[in-house]
Every structure is written in C-alpha cells, then in structure tokens.
Amino acid sequence: MKKIFLSLVVLLSFSALQAQTDSLQEYTGKYKFPDGSPVTEIGVIVENGTLTATSAMGNSELKKTDTKDVYEIVAYGGTATFKRNGDNKITTLLIQVQDVTMEGTKSESIYISRFYNYPLHSK
C-alpha cells in the first residue's frame, strides 16, 4: 500500500510540474524593443522549469508575483508585465527597472533546448 501511495504522489507531483511548465510556455518568445531602448531584444524561455529572460545585458529569472502576468525580474529588481490582446494571447512585454520603462512587441514564439546557443539577442 505504501508503494502504491508513494508512486501516486510521485506521479501527481510530476504532472503538476509539467502543467506549470506548460502554462509558462505562453510567455515564451522573442520580444523586440524600439531603437534607443537599453536592449533591442529580449528572449523569454523556460529553463529547468523557471521562466527566464535573456538579453545582451544578461539573464534573469522571472519570478511570479501575486498579480496575473506580472513577474519580478530577480537580477535587476524590476518587473516584467506581459500584456494580452482581445484573443487572450500575449503580444507585448512591459519592462520596468528603476527609472527605465520600455515596451516590446512579441515577434515569435520560440522553443529553446539545451542544443541551442543563447542568450538570444540581436547581433
């Protein structure tokens, strides 16, 4: 009985982790920012179950806040707010770090695996 219970707990934990990773996938993509912004492109990926932003300025974990679609940019002490269109699809990313505010448009969905090189940034 204990083995069955333990197997069930492991299976449910794996399923919950997979569901969380799948829900994070909707945020992934390449976001383009206007010329003159501190960065022109930010890639958002799921890496080891964690939402991560990567750019020419470095990488940062995006930590969920209590507000839907708002994440803390851990390495820079700012926020990343994902905005949705009328079809509930994420289309823009608003970055606020200290006195810098910039908004970028989602240009494509991306899937990154360990076989690809990153960070994702313009050359």
N, C-alpha and C positions, 0 to 999 in steps of 0.2 A: 504494500500500500504506500509506503514511504517513497519507493522508487517511482511509482506512478505519479504521486503528488509532485515530487521533485521534477520529473520530466514535464509535467503540465506547467509548472512555474517557469521553467526554462523556456518552453515553447511560447508562453504568453509574453514573457519579457522580450524575446526576440521579435515577436510580432509587434509589440508596442514600439520597440526601437525602429523597426522597419517602417512603421506607419509615420513616426516622427520624421525620419529621413525623407520619406516620400512627400510629406507636407512641406518640407524645406525646399524641395526641388522647384516649387513655383516661383521662388525668389531668384533662382539662379539665372545667370545671363550676363551679357556684356552691356554695360551702361555707358553711353557716350555723353561727355560734358562739353559745353561750349568752349571755343578757343578763349584763352585768357584765364581759364579756371586753373587752380593749382595742379589738377590732373585732368587729362582729357578722356581717360577711360578707366573704368573700374570693372573687374570681373568678380562676380559673386558665385561661389561654388559651395558644395557640401563636401567637407573633407573630414573623414573619420566621424561622421555624424554631427559635425559642427558647421554652422553657416559661417563662411569666411569671405572677407572682401580682400581683393588683391589688386594692387596698382603699382605704378612706378615709384610711389612713396613708401611702399611696404605692404605688409599683410596685417590683417587684424581679425580676430574672432568677432562675430556679430552675435551679441548675447540678447536673448528675448527679454523684452520689458513687459509690464502689465498691460500695455496698450497694443492692440492688434496692429500688425505690420510695422511696428517701431522696434528697432534694435539698438542696443548700445554698441558703439564702436570702441571696444575694450582698450586697444592700444593707444587711442587718441582722445579718449574721454568725450566723445561726441555722440550724435545719434544718426541713424540711417532710417529714414521713413520711406517705405515702399508705398506708392500710390497706385490705385486701381482705376480702370476705366469703367464704363457702363456695363461691360460684359464681365466684370469682376476679374479681369486679367491685369496683372501688374505691368505698368507701362513706364513709370518713372521712378527715380530714386532721388530723394532729397537728403543731402548730407549737410549736417551742421556740426562743426568743430570749432570751438572758441568763437571768434568773430567771423568765421568763414561759413557762408551758406552757398551751396551750389546744387543745381538740379540737372540730372542727366536722364536721357531717354534710353529705354531698353532697346537694344538693336537686334539681339538674337538670344535664343536660349542656347546654353552650352552644357555639354557634359564633359567633365574633366575626370580622367582617371590617372592613376599613377604613371601611365605610359606617356602622358603629355607633359610638355615643359610649361612651367608657369613661374613667376607671376604673369598674368595677362595684362599687357599694356601695349600702347602704340609704339612703334619704332620710329 
